[in-house]
Amino acid sequence: MSPTLTSVSLTANVLKTELDNGLVVLLKEIRTAPVVSLQVWYRVGSAQEAPGQNGIAHQLEHLMFKGTQSRPIQFGQLFSAIGSQTNAFTSYDMTAYFHTVRASQLEPLLILEADRMVNTDISPNQLSSEKRVVISELQGYENSPEYRLSRTLMNTLYPNHAYGLPVGGTVADVESFSLEAVQSYYRQFYRPDNAVIVITGDIEAEPTLQLVEDIFGAIPRPGLPLANFTPTPPTPGPVPQQPITLSEPGSAPLLQILYPLPAWTDPDFAAIEVLDAILTAGRSSRLYQALVETGLASSVSAYAAGLQAGGWYEVDAVATLETSLEEILEVLQAEISQIQSELVSAAELDQAKTQLQAHFILRNRDIDSQAGQLAYDQVVTGDYHFSETLLTRITQVTAADIQRVAQTYLVTEKAIQGQFIPSELTATSPQASGMQTSEDFSPGIPVDPAAVAQFLPPVTHEPPHSHQALPEKFTLKNGLRILLLRDTSTPTVTLSGHIQAGTAYDLQTKPGVANLTAENVGNGTKTKTALELAQGLESRGAGLELAAFREGVDLDGYVLSPDLSLLLETLADILQNATFPEAELNRSRQRALTDLQMDLDDPNRVARRVFQQTIYPSNHPLHSFPTLETTQAITRDDLIQFYQQQYTPENTILTLVGNFEIETVLAELETLFGAWSNNLNSLKLNIPNIELPKQNSFTNPVLPGKTQAITYLGHQGIERRDPRFYAALLLNHILGGDTLASRLGVEIRDRLGLTYGIYSYFAAGQHPGPFVIQMQTAAEDTPPAITATLSLLKQLKESGITEAELAAAKRTLMNSHPVDLANLDQLARSILAQEIIGLPTTEIRDFPNHLAAVMLEDVENVIQELIHPENMVIVSAGPGVNAPELLTAT
């Protein structure tokens, strides 16, 4: 095993303390950026739910944001006010709340978390409102055929255990939750002796520990001792004689298999992890080669769920349009049988171990990931070192261990097999719902920042000055632009790149050419096959992906620092020497057709497609989308021509952030890319001007079997270089930049309870993109949610915003800016984005100053110029919606 892999420690310098009240505190100094991660994990999840209370842990997670006895305000507004990037999740064995924030704002965050640990105010109105939000979330999950199949199989695998029930709950149980039950659950499990706090980042351990003791230590240990609620190991249910089959509305056939597994701490789990890597980790893995490379499946994936009391191994495959699930199942079982009967090779075993070790380092580069891993280990196993213990066990796994665990756990007689077979249903006409309630959908009073401020702990307001290191920019003689930033905080390198070869160019070729070209660039070069290219990277745990978006092809790579040359050599090879083998093209086309079928059954994808094609006319580069017919018509010559025209050095930008010497890497890039030539026939985009719609329009593409609608509202917006961008960004933050703290979030989600999530954004890139409001709602809630949104926009247009709102938005965005840049992947993408747009390298440092310079008058002008509630394109995809009243703002 490489010394690099074994010398990096997650737990080095971690300080663990247990306070007198039982609270476990883990602290780790990571002094790479002026940012900290605070995470509060409770040892309670769906595994602790009584019969009839499935989903109560998740319901409580939502209610934890609704306010406390002394702070009767949406906590999302408080977290937003101090610039925290905040979220939460519920799982089987835990509920977690996590924040990333400037280090100077740690103390107010701790005060707020301590307050809601024991003082959350759960009222009848809040419970009723948040039930609607949770039900919207659950119905959104039901839009996914994979979710519906998994829910059915899990209940069959573990029919008498909470692990067999969905974490989010069922609609029936959520509707039945009583106020007393939720309050009792909160008092039983939300207490210091059932919690773990982890803080990583720019801290000093001892003073930070004292701060935690001062704030959380004041919470007394409850008088009643904490009951032992560790879940018992689940007992698998009887295995059906035939696969469970769901024949419901959908797009592509799905196969899913579940095998029961032991708990994460079981000694066999290390070998299970290695077995999983051999089966599914990367393009060179056994199941990918047997199913995807042969054209039988569009995709195959698997994971080993290791929980506190037990787990399962899940294998998922999506059939291509020409394949039966029976064929896939036969091949899958043959691959498993081979591992059970024959020892894996030493090379295969070593590659799997290297992948697991490298991926552990790569996924724990940032402070949030490290905090989350430490917390998960502590909560599930009682030992924050456990992941490193597991990694050590992985190095000791033998080929015989792989064979043994395959024989023990991947047994057909123990497997729960499921199939999703799409049925052919025609869309029904929209019908009015008899369940719609009478509500007041006139907009409420906008949130007053002064009202938020009165409930904030003391907050430090820092000037908008950044010490962010800047990249060095180089341009090779052939026009290739290179941005390099050295960062020695981890032994890794992140690559972010861009090629002017996105789907906007499909208008000049054929719809789908850009996607298929990006998909096939890595499918073989003049000297290497697709498999050889994949094995070269995967043997070192590295990755390289290309994906086409509207304005370009994104390049994303990651690698351990000693293997950077391998990543760059592979990139240079595929960008200059791709051969586009016909057989690989045909297989990727089949996958594209299957993916397109699934997109056309996805309310989000359908809504976006119709929304964009309504805003932009057919002669606009943003109008074009691939169809089944255009994808079938694409030839190898089409890909080669597009590759030669667009994959050129003048169209390419490469950004590298990580642990390397700049002079060395620059010399290597010059050697690898210096001879790359340009094409005089490279395509250029023609962007016509777009007029606003003359009035609001409403479209409702109906997708059978969907219970939640995805709605897009909007119209043409601006480009990133527009001088109004910073004012528009601040306006958007106030309007819909945060689903909990913005005007739209407070009104549509929090006050009215009509949506699980609503947010807005200006899609401002190299060229003008749309202004978008997006939401998810039940069919009966869609008309009132849209009406309330339009009313709020009209109120904004008439009354504007206040100086206090603008000042609060500035503080939030300026505080969150260094948080964004603390993640190396996000930093690399930010550096790349500003180069694509044509901004100076100093933009990542100057960004807060641009925000600070925005005046109220600037935002008021932007409201009048860029927000048009009577000229909106409105698209709701999913269930039928009866909404003739949606054509004007009221």
N, C-alpha and C positions, 0 to 999 in steps of 0.2 A: 504494500500500500504506500502511496506517495507520502513523503514527509509533510507536504503541504496539507494533505487531507487530515492527517492525524494530529497536527500541531495546533489547529485552530479550535479554541474552546469556547463554547457558549456560556459555560458556567464560571469561567475564570473571573475572579474579583467580584463575585456575587456575594452580597451581604444578606444573610437571612436572619430575621428576628421574629419572635412571637411576643406580642404585647400581652400585658396582664389580662386583657379581656378576650384573649384567644385569637386575635387577628394576626395572620401570618403576613409578613412584609418581606419582599425581595427587592433589593436595590442593586443596580449595576451602573457604574460610571462609564459612559461612552462619550468622550469629549471631542466629537467630530463636527458638531454644529450646535448652535445655541437653541436646541430643541429638546423636549423630553416627551416620552411616552408614559402615560399613566393608564393602568388597566386595573379594574376591580372585578374579580371573578368570584361568583358565589357557587358553592358546591350544591347546586340544585338545578335540575333540568326536567325534561319530560319523564325521566326514569323514576322520579319521586311523585308522580301523579296517581291519585286514587282512581278507581273505575268511575266513569262518568265525568271526570275532570281533565280529560285529555286536552292539552293546550293551555292549561292555566298558568304554567310557568312562562309561556310566551306572551300570554295576555298581560301578566304582571310586568314583564319587560317593557311593554308599551306604556303601561301606567306609571312606570318609574320616571317618565319624562313629563308627567302632567302637573307636577308641583308638590310642595310640602306645606306643612301647617304654617311655617313662618315665611315661606316663599311661594305664594299661590299664583304661580306663573309657569308657562311652558318652559321646562329646563333647556330645551333646544335653543331658545332665545338667549338664555344666560350663557350657554356654552359658545354660541356664535358670537356674542358680544365680546368675549375675550379671545376670539380667534382660534378656538379649538376645532380641530377636525374630529368629530365625534360620531360614534356609532355603537351598536350593541347587537348581540345575537344570543339566541337560546339554542342549546343542543341537548343531547340525551343526558349528559352528566354535569352540565354547568350552564350558567347564564353569565354573560360577560359584558362589561361596559368599558369602552376604551376611547382614549383621547390622545391626540398629538398636538402639542402646543409649544409656543415659545417658552423657554425655561423660566422666564420671569413671571409667567402666569400659572406656575404649578400650584402655589398656595391657594388662590381662589378656586382652582379645580378641586383640590383636596377638601376644601370647606364645603363645596356643593355636593360632592360625593358622600361625605360624612353625613350631611343633612338628609339626603334621600335614603341613606342606608336604614334609618330608623324612623323618619318623620314623614314619609310619603303619604299624602292625603288622598285616599281613594274614596271618591264620592259617587253617589248613584249616577249623576249626570256624566261624570268622566268615564265611568265604566260603560255606560250605555253608548256614548259617542265612540269610545275606543273599540268596543265590540264590532261596530260597523267597519272600522278601519281594518281590524284583524280579519273579519269575514271577507272583505275585499281582497286582502292579501292571500287568504287561503283559496279563494275562487280563482285568483290569478295563477296559482300553482296548478289548479285543475285544468287550465288551458293547455298544459303540457301533457301529451300522451305518455311520455316517459315517466312523469310524476304519477300519473294514474296507474300505470302498470307497476311501478315500484311500490306504491302504497298497498296495492293488492297483494303483491308477493311478500312484502315484509310482514303483513298480518298473518300470512300463511306460514312463514318461517318461524315466527315467534308469536303464536296466537294468544298465549297467556302471560305475556310479558310486555312491559311498557316499551321496550325496544322495538316491538312489532307495530307500534302506533306512530303516526306522523308527529314530528316534534311540534309543528304549529298547531296541531289539534284538528278537530273536525268541526264543521259548522254547527252540527247539532249540539255538541258539548259546549262550544263557545256561547251559543245562544242561551244555554241553561245556567251559566255561571251566576251564582248569587253574589251579592255584595259581601255577605258574611264569609263566604268560602274564599273569595279573593283576599280579603283582609286577613283571614286566619292563615292562609298560605304565606302571605307576606310576613306576618309576625313569626311564623314558625321557622322560616328559612333565611330571612334577611336579618342577619345579626353578625357581629364581629367575629365570633368564634366559628362561623361558617363561611368566612371570606378570605380571599388572598388578594393582596395589593402588590402590584409589580410596578416599579418605576425604573426606566432606563433612559440614558441620554446624558445631557449636560448638567450633571448634579455632582455635589460632594456628598458622599454616602452618609457620613455621621451627622452633619447638619440637617440633611434631608430626613434621616430617621427621626431626629428630634422633632422636626416639623410634623411628621406623621403621628408621632406619639402625642404631641400637643393637641392635634385636631381629632384623630380617631381614638386616642387613648381616653378621651373624655367620655366616650360611649361605654356605659357599663356592660359587663357580661350579663346576659339575661338570667333571672333567678332560676328558671327551669333549665336543667342540663340539656344539652343538645342531644336529641334522640339519634340512635343509630339508624340511618336510613340508606345505608349502602345497598344498592340493588343486588338481589340474588342472581346467580348465573342463570341465563335464560335456557329453557328446555325447548328444543325444536319441536314443532308440531309434526303430525303425520305428513308424509310426502305424497302428493297426489299422483295417481297412476299416469295421468296425461298432463302435458303442459297446460298451465292456466292461460286461457286465451281471452283477450279483450278485443272485440270487434266493434269499434267505435269510430266516430269521425276523426280523421287524421290524414297524414300524408305518406309516410314511409313505414314499412314493416320494421318492427323492433324486436330484438331478442334480448332477454335478460335472464341471468342465472344467478341464484344466491346459494352460497355454501356457508353453513354455520362455522364460526371460528371461536377460539378461546379469547380471553381478555388480553388487552394490550401487553400486560406484564408477563404473560405466559412465556416461558423460555423458547417455545417454538416460533414466536412471532418474528424473530430476526430472520429465520429461514423463510417464513411466509413472505416477508418483505422482499427478499432476494428472488424468490420464486415469481412474485408479481413483476419485478423488473425484467426478468428473463422473458416472461410472457408478453408484456405490453409496454415496456419503456422504450419508446422511440421506434423509428422506422425499421431498424434492424431486428426488432423483437420478433418472437416466434409467431404470435397471433397476428401482428401486422403483416408479416410476410405471407402467412398462410391465408389470410382473409382479405386484406385490403390490396396487397400487391397482385393477388390473383383476380381481383375484380369481383369477388363474391360479396364483399361488404363495402359500404361507403366509409364506415368508421368502426373501430373497435377500441374499447377502453375497459379498464378494470381498476379496482382499488380494494385494499384491505382495510376495513373499518375496525380499528382497535379501540374498544371502549373499556370502561371500568370493570364491567362484569362479564363481558362477552363481546362478540362481534360477528362479522360476516365478510365474505369475499364476494364482490359483485362484478360480473362480467356483462358488458353491454355491447351489442352490435346492431348497426343499422344496415339493412339489406339494400343493395342497389336495385334499380328498377327491374332488372332481369334475373334476379336471384330469389330463391325461396329460402325461408328461415330454416327449413329442414336441412338444406345443403350446408348452411353456415353451422348449424348445430353439429352435424356429422363431422365437419372438419375441426371444429373447436374441440370436440371430445377426443378426436384422434390425436390432436396436439397434446392434450393433457395426458392421454394414455401413454404417449411416447415418453414424456417426462417421468411418468410413474414406472416405466419399464426399463429406461435407459438413463445412465448417468449423464448429466450435462457436461459439456467440455470445460476444461480449465479456463480457456479463453473467454467463454460465455459467462462463466462464474465470476471471473475477475472483472469483466466489463460491468456486470450488474452491481457488484460491490462498489466499483469506482463511481458509477452513476449515482448510487444512493448517497455515498459520502460527499460527492461534489454538489449534488442537489441540496443537501442539508446546509452546506456552507452558503451556496448561492441564494437560497430562499431565506436565510437568516442574516442577510447583510445589513438590514436597516433596524432601527431601534424598535419599531413596532413589532416586527416579526420576532425579534429576540424576546421582547416582553411577552408576546403571546405564547411562544414555545415554553418559556420558563413557567408561565402560569398554567398552561395545559398540563405540563409534567407534574407540577405540584398538586393540582386539583385532582387529576385522575389517578396518580400513583402515590402521592404523598412525598415525592422525591423530585426536586427540580433538576437533579442530575440525570433523570431517567433516559432522556434522548441520547445522551452521550454513552450511557450504559448500553443502550440498544445498538448504537453504532459500533461499539466494541464487540458486541455479540455478532454483528453482521460480518466483521472481519474474520470471525472464526467459523463461519458457516462453510460446510463442505458440500461436495456434490451429493454425497450420501444423505445429508440433511435435506437437501432439496427434494430428492426422490422420496424420502420418508414423509415429509409434510404433504407432498402431493398425494401420496397414497393414503394418508390419514384424513386429510380435509377435503380434497377435491374429488370426492366420491360421488358418482352419479346417483347412487341410492339415497344420498343425503341432500341432493340438490333440489331446490325449488326452481322450476323452469317456467318462464312466462313468455308469451308472445303477444305483441300488439299488431293486429291486422286492420288496416284502415278500411272502414266501410264506405260505401258510396251513398252519401246523403245529399240531397239538394237543399240549398238554402231556403229557409222559410221567410215569409214576409214579416217585417217588423210588426210586433203586436204591442199594444199598450199593456203595461204591467198593472195588475190589480194590487200589488204590494207597495206601491209608491206612497210615501207618507207626505203629509202637508208640512212644508218648512218655509221659513222666511229666508229667501235667498238674496235679499238685498245686502250689499256689502257691509260688513261690520266696520267699526272704527279702526283705522290703521294702528299698528302697534306703535306706541309712544316710547322712544328710547329712554326717556326719563323714567317711565314706569318700569322698564327693564332694569335701569341703573339702580333704582332704589332697593332691588333685591340682590344686587351683585355684592360679593365680598370686595374688600379693597383691591383695586386692580392697578397695576403699574402700566402707564402709557409711555412707551418708548418712542423716540423720534424715528422717522422712516429712513434709517441709515443701514446699509447692508455692507457686510465685510465679505460677501461671497467672492470666492476666487473665480477668476475669469478664464475661459479657455484661450488657448493660442490657436490662431487661424492661419492656415496655409492653403495655397492654391497651386496645384501642379501645372506644368506647362500645357497639359491637355484640358485644363479647366476644372478638374476634379477638386472640389473644396473639402478640406479636412479641418476638423476642430478637435483639439486634444486638451484634456484636463486631467492632470495627475492627482490621484487621491489614494493615499496609502492606508486608509482606514480598514480595508479588507483585502485579502489576497485574490481579488477578482477584477474583471474588466467587463464593462457594459458597452455594447456597440449599438448605436442608433443611427440609422441611415435613411435616406430618402432618394427616390428616383422619380423624375417627372414622367411617370408612365401609369397614371391612375385611370380609373374608369371614366373620367371625363373625356378621355380620348376615344372611347368607344363610339362616339358620334361620327368619328372620321374613319373607323374601321368596321367592326361588327360588335354589337353588344355582347359582352362576355370575353372579348379577346384579352383585355388587360388582366382580368382575374386568372384566366387559364395560362397566360404567359408567366405571371408571377408564380403560379402553382407548379409550373413545369421547368422553371429555370434551374432548380436543383435536381432534376431528374436524369442527369447524365451530362458529362462533358466529353471533350475529345480524348481524354485519358482515363476517365473514371466513370463507372456506372453509378446509378442512383444509390444502390446499396453500399458501394464502396465509399461514396461521399458521406452517407449517413453514419456508417460504422466508424469512419475516421473521427467524427465529432463525438458520437455517443460513447465511444470507448474511453473518452476523457471526461464524460459528463458535461460536455459543452452543447450548446444549441444555437441554431441559426434558422430564422424564419423570414419569409417574404410574404407580404399580404397587400393586395391592391385596395386602395381606398379612392375616394373621388379625386383628390388633387395629387395623388402620387402613390408609389409603392413604398411601404414602410419596411425597413430592414431592422430586425431585432436579433441581437446575438448576446450570449453570455458565456463566460469561460473563466476558469481559474487562471491567474496571471501566468504561470509557467507555460500554459498551452495557448497563449495568445497568437503565436505565429501560425499554429494550426488553423485557428479560426480565420485569420486574415488570408492565408493561402487558399482556404476553401472558398471564401468570398470572392477573391480575385478570379479563381477558376470558373465559378458559375457565372459571374458577370461578364466574362470575356469569351468563354469557350463552351457555352451551353449548346447541346446538339438536338434537343427536343425529340427523343425517340418516339416513333409512332405508337408503339405499344403502350408506353407510359402516358402519352396524350389520350389515348382511348380510355385508359383506366381513370385518369383524372377527369375526363369528360363525364364518365358515368357517375363519379362522385359529385361533380358539379350539378348534374341533373337531379340527383337525389337530394342534395342540399337545397336546390331551387324548389323542389317539391315541398320540402319542409318549411322553407321560407314562406311559401304561399299559403301555408297553414298556420303561420305565426302572426297573431294580431299586431305585434309591434312592427314586424317587417312589412306586412301588408299596409298598415297605416302609413308608415314612412314612405313607402313606394308611391302610394296614391297621392299623399300629401305633396311630395316633391314633383310628381308629374303633373299635378294640378297647378302648382306655382309656376313651373318652368315650361315654356312651350317646347314643341318637338325639335326646334332648331337650337336648343340650348344644351350645353354639355352636361348639365345636371339633370336633364330629363331622362336620359337613356338608362334602361335597366335590361339585363339579359332575360330572355324567355327560353322556354324549352326548345322552340324552333331555332332561334339564333344560336343557341349553344350547340345544337346538333350540327349546324352548318359550318362551324369553325374548323379550319384545316390546319395542318402542320405549317403550311406555307404562310398562313395568316400570322401564326405565332412568331415564326422566324423573321418575317418582315417587321413586325412591331418591335421585336427584340433588337433588331439591328438599327431601327430608327430611334428608339427611345432609351435603350439601355446603353448610354454613352457617358463619358466622364463629365461633359458639360452639364448633363442633366442630373448629376449625382452629388450628394453630400454625405460624408461619413463623419460621425461624431464618436469619439472614444473617451470614456471616463473610467478611471481605475488606477490600479497599481502597476505603473510602467514608467520607463524613461522616455521622455518626449522625443529626444534626438534619435534614439534607437528605433522607436516605432515609426517616426517620420521617414527615416531612411528605408525601412522595410516597406512602407507603403509606396514610396517612390519606385523601389525595385519591382514590386508586384503590379502596380497600376500605371507606371510611367509610359508604357508602350500602348496603352489602351487608346483607341482612336475614336474620333467623333464621326457623325454622319450628317452630311449637308442636308439630307432630307428629313431631319427630325421634325416631328409634328409640333405645331403651335396651337394653342387654344384661342378660339374666338368667342368672347363672352358678350352676347348681346344685352342691351339694357332691358330691364323688366319693369313693366307697369304694375301698380297695385290692382288687385281685383276691384271691380266697380262696386261690389257689395259682398257681404258675407255669403259663403257657400258651404253647404253641409253634404258630406258623402258618407255612406254607411256600408262599406263592404262587409257582407255577412259571411262568417265562417262557421259552419256547422259544429256543434259540440262545445263552443266556447261560452263561458259564463261571465267573463270580464272583458270589457272593452278597453282598448288602448286608443286614446284620443290625442291627435296632434292639432294644434291651432297655431296659425302664424301667417307670415307673409315674407316678402323679400327683406333682407337686412343689409348689413354692411360688410366690408372687408376689414382685415386686421389693421391695415395701414391707414384707415380712415381716422382723421384727427378726432372724431367723436368717440373713438373706441373706449377710452378710459372712462368717460362719462357714461357710456352705454353699459360698461361692465359694472359700475357702481349702481346704476339704475337697476340692472338685472338682479344684483344681489338683494336689493330691497324688494323687488317684485317677486322673484321666484328662484333665487340662487340657492336657497336652503329649504328643504321640504318641511322643516319644523319651525324655522324662524322667520321666513319671508312673509310678505303680505298674502301671497297665494297659499302658502302652507298653513298659516294661521287661520285663514278664512275657510278654505275648501277642505283641508284635512282636519285641522284641530277644532274649529268652531262648529262646522257643519258635519264632519265625519263622513264625507262623501267619497273619499279616495284614500287608498293606501299610500300613494305618493304623487306629488305634483311638483314640477319644477320648470324653469324656463332657462333659455340661453340664446345668445347670439352666436350662430355658427360662422364666425368671422375668420376666414383663412386667407390664402393668396388672392382669392376672388370673393365677391360678395356671396354669402350664404344666407339662409333664412333666419329670421327670428322665430323661435319655437317655444310653445308651451306644451308640455306633455303630461298626461295623467292616466291613471288606471282606475276604472270604476266598474261597478256592477251595472247591468243593462238599465235597471230602473233608476239608477243614480246618475246616469250619463247626461240626460237633458238638464237636470237642475245644476249639475256641476259645471257644464258648459255655460249655462245662463249666468251663474254666479261669477264665473271667470270673466265673461264679457262685461258684466256689470262692474266688476272691480277694475278692469282696464279703462272703462269709461270714467269711473271715479278718479283714477290716476290721471287721465287726460284733463279732467276738469279742475282737479285740486292740486295736482303735483305732489311733491314730497316736501319734507321739512328739513331745515338745517340740521336738526338733531338726527334725523334718519341718515342724512348724508355723512355726518361726522361718525356715526356708529358704523356705517358701511365701510368707510375708509379705515377705521381702526381694525375692523374684522379682517379685511382683505390684506392690510399691511402686516398684521400679526400672523396671518396664515401663510404669507409668502415664503418666509424662511422654513416653515414646516414643509411646504411643497419641495423645496430644494434639498432637504435633508435626506431624501430618498435618492440613491444614486441613479436608479432607472429613470425616475421622474426628472432629475437634474439633466441627464443626458437628453431626454426627450425635449426639455425646455430649451436647452442650447440649440438643438437641431431645429426646433420650431421657429425660433427667432431668425435663424439663418435662412430657412425656407422663405419666410415672409420678406426678408431683406432688411431686418433690423440689425443694429450694431451689436457686437458681442457684449457690450456694457448693459444691454437691456435687462438682464437678470438682476443686475445690481441697481439699475435706475428705476425699475418698475414701481417701487413704493413712492418715489418722488413724483412720478407721473400721476399717480392716484391722488397724492396730497395736493397737487396743483389744481384739481378739478373744483370748480365753483358751483354753487347751487344753480346759477343761471345756465351753466353748461348742461346740467342734467335736465332742467326744465325745457331747454331747447330740444334736447334729445327725445324727451317724451313727445313733444309735438311733431317732431320730424320722423321718428322711428316707430311709434306705437299707434296702431290704427285699428281700434276695436270694431269698426264698421266695414273693414276691408279684409276680413280674415278668411283664409282657407281652413276649413274644419273637417277633419276626417276621423271617424270612429270605426275601428275595425274590430270584429268579434261577433257578439250577439246582435240580433236585430234591435235597433233603437228607433222608437217612434218619437220624432223630434221636429215637427214642422215649425215650431216656434223659434228655431235657432238661427234664423237668417238675419236678425238684427239684434244689436246690443240693447238691453233694456235697463 
